[in-house]
Amino acid sequence: MVDTETMGSIEKRICREAKQNALCFVLLDSESLSDKMAIDLVKKAENAGASAILVGGSSTIDQIELNQVVSSIKKTIQIPTILFPGNVTGISPMADAILFSSLLNSENPYFITQAQALGAIAVKKYNIEAIPMAYIIIGEGSSAWFVGRARGIPFDKPKLAVMYALAAQCMGMRSLYLEAGSGALHHVKPEMVTAVRKNFNGLLIVGGGIRDVKTAREIAQAGADIIVIGTAFEKTNSDKLLRAVIKTIVSVKR
């Protein structure tokens, strides 16, 4: 089990809720949204039952714009607003917490440790709650894969994902994110989720390419604690799918 003594309040809350049922986080790209659009989306997400809003983007460069979006979101909803940055420019003092991630399968050391060293200064300065997380990109072709120079794990090679999951566990990371990529054509297979779940004791997050209830159910049944919905919700601006996904994954027995 994860040691909760070293956790901040947001992480403790997420772990407590995830023990009861799988959760849904909604991921928004700060660069593609106006304040008005962000407010509309997060209202719908909260009303649909989302447990948190992730604000990120692989190429976020305008920190003033990011601060405005995060500030607007924070004023609108009660659920946590959590940063999911692709680089040091994705850090905002307005957020409740940050997924402080290391892209373990990047071929560029910058995304494994160097960006983290630079970003840690801002995280400490702004007193943002940091949630230590291993980030693993599955497949190729996504923005995160391209920007992060990841050596994407093939979708049909769960043992490779397990290797990275075990490494994350040994390094003390309390969360692990299996990412197919924003707008991915394929989602992480349930077989891979099951294999990783058997070997990783922390929060298991799965996102990318999840566009229907069936897929969400299978990933939750495979052992995911958190399912991330991004493009499928952001582009349609409809909470119908989101409500259906949340209703389904909450019903999956732990």
N, C-alpha and C positions, 0 to 999 in steps of 0.2 A: 504493500500500500504506500501511497505517497505521504510523505511527512508534511502535515499541514502546519506545523509550528513555524516554518519559515515562510509561509504564504502570506500575501496581502489579503485584504478583505474581498476584493473582486474574485481572485482565484479561489478562495475558500468557498465563496458563494456558488461559483460554477461547479466546483467539485461536489458540493453538497447536492445541488440540483441534478447533476449527472448520475448520481447514485440511484436516483429515483427513475429516471427515464432519459432517453437520448434527447439532446437539445438541438435547436436550430439557430445558427448565427446567420445574419444577413450581411453580406460583403458589398460595400459601395466603393466605387472609384471616385475619389474626390476631384480628379481632373475632368471627369465627364459630367459632373453634376453642378447645376446652379444651386444656390441656397434654397430656392423655392422647390426645386425638384427633390433635393435631399430631405427637406422637411416633410414633403408629401409621402415619400417612400418610407421614412422611418416611422411615421405615424401608422401607416398601413402595416408595417412589419411588427410593431409593438402590439397593435390590436389583433394581429393574426396569431400572436403567441411566441414570437421570436424572443430568445433569451438575451441576446446582445447584438449590437451593431459593430461590425468591423469596418474601419475606414482605412483604405490602402490604395494600392496601385503600384505597378512595377516601375513606372517612370515619373512619379510625382516630383515636380521640380519647383512648384510655386508654393512656398510655405505660408505666405500671407493668405492665399486662397484656401489652403488646407486648414489654417486656423479658423477662418470664417465659416467653413463648412462644419468643422467639428463643434465650434461654438453654437451654431444654429441647431445642430442635432442635439447637443446637450440640453439646450433650453426647451426642447420639444418633447423629449421622452424621459422615462424613469429607468429603463433598462440601461446597462453599462454601454458606454461608447469606448471601444477598444481599438487602438492603432494596430495596423498590420502593414508596416512599412516595407518597401522594397529597397530602401536606401536611407541614409541619414537625413535626407530632406523630407522624409515622411513622418517626422516626429513633431507633435504639437503639444504644448503645455496644457491645452484645454481638455485633453482626453482623460478618462478614468484610469486606463491601464494601457499597456503595450505588450503585444506578443513579441518578446525579445528573442528573435529567432536567428538561428545559424543555418544557412543553406548547406547542409552536410555534403550533398553530392555535386557541389559546384567545382569546376576546375580552376576557379579563380579564388585564391586565398582571401581576397577582399571581402567576398560574401560569406566567408566562413568565420573569420575573426576580425578583420580590419575595420569593416563598417561598424561592427559591434563595439569595438574599442572607441571609435569616434562617437558613436551614438550614445554610449554609456554616460558620457559627460553631460549631455543634454538631459538624459533620463534622470540623473541624480540632481541636476540643477533645478529641474521643474518638478521634482518629487513625484514622478509618474510611477505607478505600480508596475513592476516588470514581471512578466510571466515567462520563465525560461522555456524555450521551445525549439525542438529540432524540426527543421523544414526540409522535406524530401520531395523532389519533383519527379513525378511519374510520367513517362512518355516524353515526346518532343513536340515542338512547334508552337508552344504557348509563349506569351510575352514574358512570363516569369522565367521560363526555360531559356529564352534568348538573352534577356538582360542579365540574368544570373549566371550565364554560361554554365548551365547545369549539364551533367552527364546523366540524362534522363534514364530512369530505370524502366526497362520494358514492362508493359502491362501484364505480360504473362510470366514474369519472373519474380514471384513473391518471395523467394528465398533471398534475393538481393535486397529487397526492402527490409526483410527481417534482420539482415546483417547491420544495416544502418540503424534500425530500431534498437538493436542490442547495444550498439555503440552509443546511442543517445542515452540509453538507460545507464550505462557505465559512467557516462560523463555527468550524470545527475540531472539531466533535463526532465522536467516534470510533465511536459506536453510534447506531442509529436503530431505533425501535420502532413498527411499524405495528399499531395496536390497534383491534380491532373492539369491545372491551369485554367485561368479565366476564359470562358467561352470554348473550352476544349471540346473536340469532337467525340472523345471517349472519356468515360469516367473510370475511376479506380475500381478494379474488379473486387467483388465481395470476397473472393478467395484470398486476395492479397490482404484485405482488411482482417480476415480471420487469422491468417498466419502471423501478422504483426500483433494482433490482439493477444495471442498466446504468449508473446515474448516481451511485451511492453506493459508496464504496470501503471503508467500515468494516463493522463487524458489523451484520448486518441481522436484526432480531428481529421475529417475527410472532406475534400471539396474539389470542385472542377467538373464540369460536364454533367451535373445532376439536374435533369430537366423534367423528371416525372416521378410520380408517387412510388411506382414499382421499384425503381432504382434506389430511392431514398429508403424504402422499407428493407430492401436486401442489404444495404450497407449498414443500417442500424442493427439488423439481425446478426450481421457478421461481427458486430462488436464495437462499432464507432460510438463514441460518447457524444460527439458534436458533428453535425452535418452542416456544411456551409453552402448557402444558396446565394449566388451573385448575379450573373448575367441573366439567368432565366427570369429573375424578378425585376432587375433593374431595367431591362429592355422592354418588358411588357407593361410595367407599372401596374400590374394586377396582383392582388393578393389572393386570388383564387387558388393558384398552384401552391403558394406558400401555406395557406390554411390547410390544404389537403395534405401537404408533406408533414406539417407539424402534428396534425391529428393522427397521422399514420405512425410516425416514429415514436410519439409519446405512448402509443398503445403496445409497442414492442416490449415484451417481457425481458427484464435484465437478467 
